[in-house]
Amino acid sequence: MVRFNNTMIDRNQLEYALSHLFKGKAFIIYGPRQAGKTTFSEQLLATVGKKTLRLNGDDADIRELFAKPNTAFLERLIGENEIVFIDEAQRIPEIGLVIKIIVDQFKKVQVIATGSSSFELAGNINEPLTGRRYEMQLLPLSYNELLKHSDFLNEQRLLEQRMIYGCYPEIIVDPNNAEKHLKLIANSYLYKDLLTLEQIKKPVLLEKIVKAIALQVGSEVNITEIGRLVQADNKTVEKYINLLEKAFVLFSVPAFSGNLRNEIRKGRKLYFYDNGIINAVTNNFNPLQNRNDVGALWENHIISERVKLLNEIGTDAKIYFWRTTQQQEVDYIEQIGTNLRAFEFKWNPNATQRFPSTFLTAYPKATTDVVTPKNRDEFLRK
């Protein structure tokens, strides 16, 4: 829930979360820092209305309390509470064991935990929580969430602002200070989880890699080129990119290959979950009319919004781009079962686009469409 124009924006996943509580499993809410996980959790807890123990993994004394968790200690700690809410749970090294004990030994107690990075960053907990958790990803505000409390015309008018400043809740609430808020997010919060890890020995290098990726959005990732730009070896660049994905800064879109020998099979593109971060790390908040990267910004915006939509409605779609060794390309492909949908993204609403005949011949059952600002609404509400 976010206050916007004196109204409260309910997040679209509230009903999903409510339907997964008290089912004998922990409920984990992942997502970028500053995306609204704590606010969402508080709304969720208020809706449930049960006695709750609140803990914060950012507090050193809480981390110390859980250094050696056991059933007797947790029984005293939980007391008569029916919910244990652990905010920023990834900061607790033994969080997997803590949640496992509660789920296994306290059947009537619901664990709700938030993580601004995959818990794998804090330790190997996949095995302890196997079969013991439901997960939900909470991203910056989506087009559909904003549309519920605004209107179609207003969101069309604000498209340029969304492409430059993004949709973090703080940006939506206080657009007059958007640049200041974004710089704070990028400089103080974006890498917070990563910089606590021993693997990140060079924070300056991490920032250089993020900037290099931001300047290449929409292009196939070339690890060697990024390594040359930031003066790091390929293995280090790959490791840092992997960590950035686990911290919900970036997501990857792999290459699609099926029938053709000349299809690129191992390529990938990287996108940011929010356009505002691209512009913050490159320090470029110029109007679109004064920029030469509008196409890349549009592509990142529309794909990240589509990812939010798929996430909200729970559609199990696989996403790809397509390219051949002859540089024929399709921007975006969704695969659900055997069904393929192919899309091209054009900032110019009057642009004409012909899909490569090679693709159409190889995948004759695929549907095709061109998405521009004029039909963005249709693409983001399917």
N, C-alpha and C positions, 0 to 999 in steps of 0.2 A: 504494500500500500504506500502510495506517494502522494503528497499534497501538490496539486497542480491547478492553477486558476481557481483557488479556494475550494476545490473539490478533491476527494481522495481517489486516486487511481488504484483500483484493485488489480492485483496481478492475476493473469489468466490461469495460473496453475494452482490457485488456492484450493479449488474443489478436488483436484488430483491429489494434493497433499493430504487433505482431510480424509479422503477415501482410503489412504494407505496407513493410517494410524491405528494402533491397537490391533495389529494383525500378527503379533508375535515376532516382529522384526524391527530393527532400527530404521529410522528414516533420515537419510543423509542429503543435505542440500548443498550442492557444489555451485561454484560460479566465481567470476572475477571479483576482486576486492572493489568495494564501493558500488556494487551492482544492486544492493538492496536486500541482501540475505537476512540481515538482522531484523530489519523492518518487517520483511515478509514473515519471519519466524514469530515476531511479536504479535502480528495480526493472526497468525495461525493459532498461537497459544491462547489469545483472547477469545477466538471463536470456539475453541475446545472447552475453555473454562475450567480446567482441572488444576489441582495444586501442583506447582512446578518448582523444581530446583534449578536455578540458573547458574551456569558456570561459564567462564571465559578463558579460553586457552591462551590468550595474550597475557594473562596475569601470571607472574612468576610463581606465586604461592600455589596456584591451582596446578601448574605443571609439576611442582614439587610434591604436592599431595598425591598425585597419580604416579609417582616414580616406581612404586612397587604395589600395584593394585591387588587386592584380594577380596574375597566375598564378604568377610567379616567387616572390613573397613567400609566397603560400599554399602552394606546394610545400615551401618551407623550414619553414613553420609546421606543416603537417600531418605531414611526415615519414613514418614507417611506420604511423601510426594508420589504422585502418579505419573509425572513426566520429569525426565532429566533432560534439560536443554543445555547443550555444550556449544557455545559460539566459538568460532575460529579453532575448531577441534584439531586441525592439522598441526597445531603448534605443540600438542601434547605427544611426546615420543611414544608412549604406551597406549595410545588411544584405541588401537585395534583390540588389545586385550581388555581394556576397560569396557568397551561396548559389548564385547563377547560375553564377559561375565554377567553384565546386566541383562542382556537378552536371554542367556541360558538359565540364570538363577533367579531372576526377578520377573516372572512371567507377566505380571500385571502392570509393570512399569514400561512406559514408552520412552525410548531414547530418540531425541531429535538433535541432530548435530549439523553445524554448517562448516564448510571448508572452502577457503579461497584458493585452494590448490588441491589436486588429487592427493589423497592421503599417502600415496606411494612416496611422496616427497619427504614425509616425516618418518618413514620406516616401512618395512615389509609387512603390511597388515592384510593383504588380499586373502590369505589363507584363513586367518581368524574370523573374518567376516563373511566368508563364503556361505551363501544361503541364509545370511542373517540380516540382510539390509535391503531396503528399497532406496533407490537413488532418484534425485531430481536435479536438473541443472537450471539455475536461475541466472539469466543473462540480463544485460541492460534492457531498459524498457523497449518493447516492440512496437511496431507500427499499429498493430491491432489493439494493444493496450492503450496507446495514445488516442487512437481513433474513438474509443468508447467514451472518452471524456473531452473530446474536441469535436471535429467534424471533418468530412472529406476535404472540403474546400480549404480549411485552415491548414490541414496537413500538406496539401499540395503547395500552398504558399510557403510553408516552412521547410520544404524539401532541401533547399540550398543550406539552410541552417543545420538540418540534420546531417547532411553530407560533410559539413565542415566541423561541427561541434559534437555530433553523435547524440546518443540517447542515455547516457548515464543519468540516474535519477537527479543528482545534484545539478546537472546541466539543465534538465527540464524545469526544475523548480526555480532556478535562479539564472535564466539565460543571459541576463545583463553582465554577469561575471563568469561567463562560460570559459573564456580563455584562462582566467586565473584558476578556476576549479580544475580544468583539464591538466594544466601544468603541475598542479599539486598532486593529482592522481598519478600522472606519469612519473614525477620525480620522487614522490614519497611513498606511494602505495603499490604501484604496478609490480615492482620486483621484490617487495618486502619478504615474501615467503622464500624466494630464491636466494636472497642475500643472506639468509640465516643458515644456508646449507654449506657444508664443507666443499661441495663440488664447485661452487661459484667462488673462485679465488680472485677473479678480476672483474669487478662490477663495471668498470669502464668499458671493458670488452663486451660485456652483455649489452650495454646501452648502444654500442656501435653496431652490434649485430641487429638489434631491433630497428635501428635507424636504416640500416642497409636494406632490410626486408621491407620497411615502410616505403622506401624509394623504388621498390620493384614490385609493388602490389599489382596483381593481374598478370605477371610474367611467371614463366616456369622457373622454379628455384634452381639456381646454379650455385651449389655449395662451394665449388672451387673459386668462383668469382667473388662470392661473399668473403671467403677466407683471404683472398688477395686484398680486398678492400680494407678489411679490419686487421690484417696481418696475423692471422691465426690459421692453424692447420685444419683440415677438413673434419677430423674427428672431434675437435673441440667445438667447431661450428655446429655440427650435428647434435652434439650433446646439449648445447645451449638451446638450440631450437626445440629439442625434445622436452626440455624443462619448461620452456616458454609455453608449449602446448599444455603441459600438465598444470601450469599456473593460470590457464584460461586467458592468456594474452593473445595467442594465435590459434588458428585451427588449419588443418591441411586438407586439401582436396587432391586426391590422387588422379592419375591418368586412367582413362577407361580403355580397355582393350578387349576385343572379343573375336572378331572374324579375320582381321587383316594382318598380314605379316609386317606391313610397314607402319603399324600403329606404335606410338611411343607407349611403352608398358610400365616403366618405372619412374616416370616423371611425377611431379607434384607442384601445386601452387600453395602459397601460404596467404591467408587472409587474417585480418584483425576482427575480433568480435565487435569492435566499435570504431567508427570512422574518426571520432575525436582523438583517439590515441595516435592514429597515423599522423594527424596534423600537429599534435603536441610534441611527438618525438622528432619531427622534422622542423618544428617551430614555424609552420606555415599556415596561417589562418587567413590568408588573402581570399577575397571573393572569387567565386568560380570563374568570372569573366576575365580575371587576371592570372589564370593558372593554365599550365599545359598538361596537368595530370587529371583533368576532369573525368576522362574515360575510366581511369583506374579507380578514382574515388567512387564513381557511380557503380562500378563492378563490385567493389568491396561492400558498399552500402547495400546493394540489392541482394547479394549472396548472403551477407551476414543477417539481413532481415529474413530471408527465406529460411536460414538455419534456425532463427528464433521461432518462426512459425512451425516448422517441423518439430521442434523441441516442445512447443506448447501443446500441440495437438497429439503428440506421441506417435507420429508416423515413422515407421521403421524404413526410411528411405536411405539408400546409398547414393552419395553424391560424387561426381567426377567432372573432369574436363576431358576433352578429346583432341588429340593432335596426331598428325602423321609426320613421318620423317621429311615429307615435302612441305611441312608447315601449314597444311590444311588444318583448320581448328574449329571447334565448337566450344563456346565459353563454359557451358554448364550442362550437366546431364544428371537426371534423377532416375534411379532404378528402384522400382518396387516390384519384387518378384521378377517376372520376365518382362514387365512393361518398362519401356524407355521413354523419357520425355527430354527433349533437347531444347536448349534456349540460347539465344544470343542476346547480349545486353548492349544497347546503344543509347548514348546520352541524347543524341539528336533524334527527336521524335519523328522526323521526316526521312530518316535514313532508311534505305532499302537494304535488305540483307538476303542473300541467297545462301542456303546451307550447302556445304561441299557435296558435290554429286557422289563422291567416294563414300561419304558417310551415309547418304540416303540410299545408295545401292546396297551397302553392307547391312544396313539396319532399316529395311523398308517399313517395318511396323512402328518405328519410333515416331511420336508426334513431335512437331517442331513449332517454335514460336519465337518472336522477337519481343523483348521487353524494353520499353522506353518509359520515361516519366509519365507519358499519357496513359499507359495501361499498367502502371505499377500496382495500383489498387487490386486489380484482378489477379495479378501474380502473387500478391502477399495475403490474399484472403481465400485461396483455394485450399 
